[in-house]
Amino acid sequence: MPAITVDNPLTLPRVAAPAPTAVARPVRAVSTAPTGFEGEGFPVRRAFAGINYRNLDPFIMMDQMGEVEYAPGEPKGTPWHPHRGFETVTYIIDGIFDHQDSHGGGGTITNGDTQWMTAGSGLLHIEAPPEHLVVSGGLFHGVQLWVNLPARDKMMAPRYQDIRGGSVKLLTSPDGGALLRVIAGELDGHQGPGITHTPITMVHATLAPGAEVTLPWREDFNGLAYVLAGRGSVGAERRPIQLGQTAVFGAGGSLTVRADEQQDAHTPDLEVVLLGGQPIREPMAHYGPFVMNTREELQQAFEDFQKGRLGTVPAVHGMTEGGL
C-alpha cells in the first residue's frame, strides 16, 4: 500500500499553505471503528460507527475493507443487493473487484481505481472478487464510502463513474513529506476526477514518518480524517490517532495531520483518508441499503424492491446470486 504513488513527491504540484488568516480546525473527537463482516464474510472496520450524523453530513457511512491476505478459496464479496437514494464510492488500494448492476453497468477495479455508483432511483448491485483471485488468493484492501443525495436528486437515473488510478490528481506538501491523491472534489484549486452531486472532497494522503501537512479546507465543508494505517496526530493540538480511528474536526479554514516519527515495521507511513463535504441538512431515513428523507419513502423503496421495480439479476459475466 498504496497502489498509486511516485518515487519523488517533489516533482508534483505543491499545495500552498493556508492563508495566515485561516482558522485552524480544532479536533472535536476521535473515535475507534468497531470491526465486523460484510457481504459473504469479508472483514471491515466501521469507520463512522458512533459518530453523530450531524458531524458526518453528507457522508453516511464508511467501511475499511481489509487489509487482508486471502488464502486460495477465501476471497469473498457481496451477493446481489439493492440501493436507492445515495452514492457508493468504492476505492481499491490493493486487490481487484468486479462489479455489476441490473442496468447493465459493470467492470473491474483494481489497484488505485475508484468505482463511483450513483444509485439514485434504485438498482440491484453486486461486488465480488474475480474467479482467478478466488482460486489464487491474495491481498485485498479498500474503502467504501456512502454519500447522501439531496431530496431533489434521490430519484435521478443511476450512473457510474469508473475512475482509474492514473487519473487521480497527485499533489504534495511544500516540503514533499506528504503525497496527496485527490479522488474527488478539489484541494487548493486542484480538481480530482470524481464528479459529485453533493459537493465533497476526498483525499488519500500518505505522510512519511515525522511529516506534517496543513491543508486549506473549505469553511462550508465539514472535516474528517480516517487512518488506514500507521500512527500520528491531528489538529494543532496534536491529538493522537492511529489505525482504525476517525477524527472529527470543528469549524475553520485549515486542518493539520502529522505522522509519528516511528511507525510499525509493516506500516512505513501514515495513511489517511481526508473527507470534507457540504452538509445537506435534510431529514434522513436510513435502513439497510436505502437512504431516503422519510419513513414513507423507505417503505416505498422496500415495496419497489420486492415487486422487482429496481431491476432483475442479469446472467452475464458469470456473476450469480452467490457472487461468482
N, C-alpha and C positions, 0 to 999 in steps of 0.2 A: 504494500500500500504506500502511496496511491498509484493509480494506473496512469494518470496524465501528469507528467512532471517535466522539468527541464534540468539540464546539467548545471546551468549558471543563471539563477534568477535575475542577476544584474543586467542581463540582456533584454529584460522585459520592461514594458512601461511601468512607471512607478506611481503609486497612489500618493497624492500630495497630502501633507499634514493638514489636519483640520484648521480652520480659521482660528486666530487667537481668541476670538470672542465665543467660540463654540463651547458650550457647557458639557463637561464630561458626564456621561450617563452613569449614575450610581448603580450598584448591584442590589436589587430588591430581595432576591432569594436565590439559593442554589438547591436543586432537588436531585435525588438519585433515582434513576429509572429502575423499576422492577423488571425482572426477566420473566419470559413466558414463551409460548409457542404459537405459531400462526399457521393457517392453512393445514397442510398434511403433516406438520410437525417440525418446521424449521424454527430455530431459536431466534428470539427477538428481545430487544430491550425497548420498553415503552417509554420513550424519551419524555413525553409530556404528562405522564400519569401524575395526578395530584395537583397539577398547576391550574389555577383558576382560569376559565376561558377568557375572562376579561383581559388577562395578560397575554393570551395566545392569539386572539382575534387578529387576522383572519385565518390563522392556522388552527387545525382541528386536532390532529394527532401526528406523531412521527414514530416510526419503528426503525431501530438499527437492526438490520438482518445479518446475523452472524456477528463477528467474523468466525467462520467455522471451516475446518478442514474435513471434508466428507470422505469417508471410505467408499470403495466401489459398492454401488447399490443403495447408498444412503441419501443422495440429494433429493430434496423434496420441494414442492411448490404449493400452489393453491388449487383447489377444484374450481369449476365454473361457479361464479357468484355475480350478483347484480350490483350496480351502483346507480345512484341518482343524486344530483344536486350539488356536486363539488368536483374538484380535480385531484387526481392522484399523480404524484411525481416520484418515479422510481429511478434512483441514481445507483448504478452498479459500479462499485470501486474495483472489486476483483471478482472474476467469475463470469457467468453467462446465464441469461434468462430468455426464454421465448415468451412472447405474449400474443394474445389473440382475442378478438371480441366478436360479438354477434352481428356487428355491422360490416364485417369483412376486413376490419383493420387487423394488423398483426406485424410481427417482425421479431428480430433478435437484438438484444442489447448486451453489450459486454464491456470490458474494462474502460471505465470513464464515460460511458454513454448514459443518457437520461431518456426515459420514456415518459412523456407528459400527456396524460389522458384526461381530457375534459369529459366527464361523464354526462353532464348536462341533464337532458330529459330522461336518460337512462339507457343502459345496455347490459349485456352479460359479458363477463371478462374472465380470463384465465392467465395465470403466470406460472411457468414451470421450467425446470432445467431441461435442456435438450437430452435426447436419449443417450447420446455419446457421453455426456457428463455423468448421467446416472450410472452408466456402465463403468466409467473410469474413476469416478470420484474426483475430488479436487477442492480448491479453495473457493469459498463464496463469502462475499461481504458487500453490503449495500445499505441503502436508506430508502424508506418510502414515507413520503410526506403527503398529508391531506390538506388541501387549501380550499376554504369555503368559497362559494359563489354567492354574490348578492341575489336578492329575490328576483330581480329583473332578468338574471341570466340562468337561473336554475333549470329552466326548461328549454334551453338552447340545444341545438343539434350537437351530438357528440363529436369530438375532434381529437386527433392525435398529433403530437409533435415528437418525432424521433430526433433527439439532439445527440449527434455524435461527439465523442470526447474531443476530437480535433477542432471542433467549432467553439468550444468553451473559451471565453476571454481570459487569458493568463496575465496576471499583474504581479507586482512585488511591492514591498515596503521600501521606504527611502534607503535603508541600509542593505537591502537584499536578504534580510533574515526570514522573510515570510513569503511563501508562494500562495497567491490568491487566485482561485478559479471562480469566475463569475458565471454561474449557470443560468441565472435569470435575473431580470431587473438591471439596475445599474449601480456602479460604485465609482464615485468621484468622476462622473461623466463617461465612464467606460461601460458599454452596454453588453450584457450577456445575451445568448441566443434564444433563451426561453421567452415565449410570448405569453403574457399573463393577462387574464381578465381582471383579477384583483391585483392592484399594484403591490408587488413584493420584490425583495432582493434575496437571492440565495447564493451563498459563497461557501466553497470548501477551502479552508485555509490550512496550510502546513507551516508550522513555525519551528525553526531549528532550535536546539537547546539554548536557553538564555535569551532568545529573540523576543522582542516586544513590538507590537504594532498598535497604533491608534488610528482608527479609521473615521473619516467623516460619515455621518449617518443621518438620514433624513429625519427631521424633527417630528414629522407627521406619521412616522413609522414606529412600531414597537421594535424591541431588540431582544434577540435570544441567541445564546451560544450553547451548542451541544458538543461534548467531547467524544469523538470517535475512538481516540487512542491517546495515551500519554497523560502527562500531568502538567499543570500550570496554574495561572491565576487570571482573574478578570477584574476589570474596573481599576480606577486609580487607587482604590483601597487594597488592591491585590488579594481579592477573595480567592482562596484555594479552590481548584476544580480539577476533576480527573475523569477518566474513562467512565462513561455511563451517566454523567451528570449534566444538567441543564442549568444555565444561569439566565435569570430574567433581569433585564436592565430596566431602569427607570427612564424618565424623560431626559432629553439632552440632544446635543448635536454631534457627539463623537462617542465611540466605545473602544475600550482597550482590552487586549488579550496578550498574555505573556506566557512563554514556555519556561518550565523549570530548567535550571542548569543541568540537572541529572535526570535522565529518562531511563526507563527499563531497557534491558538489552534487546528485547524483541520489539521494542517500540522506539525507534531512534528519535522521532519528532513528536510534537504535539499536533494532533489532527482535530480540527474543529469545523463544525457546520455553523455558519452565521446566518441568521434569518431576521428579516425585517419586513413588515407589511403594514398597509394602511387598514386600520380596523374598519369592518363593515358596520358594526354597531346595529345589528338587526337581531330580532329573536331567532334562536336556533333550536330546532328539534332534531336530535340525532339519535338514531337507533340502528345498530348494526351497519349495513352498507349504504344507508340512506341518510342524507343531511338536508333537512328542509327547514322551513320557517315556523310551521305549526304542526300540531299533533294530527290534524285532519289531513294535511299534505303527506305526513308519514303513512297514515292509514291508506291513502290513495296509492302511494308508491308500492306498498306491500300488495295491495289488490291488483295493481297493474302487473307486478312481477308474477303473482300467482296465476293470472289469466294469460300470461305469455306476451304481454304488450311491450316488454323490454327486449324481446327478441328470443330466438331459439338457438340452441347449441349447434354450431356448424360442424360437420365432419370433414375437416380439412387439416392439413399439416400433421395428421396422425395424433392430434391432441384430443383426448376424450374426457369423459366425466372424471376419470381418475387422474388427469393431468399429464398423461403421456400419450 
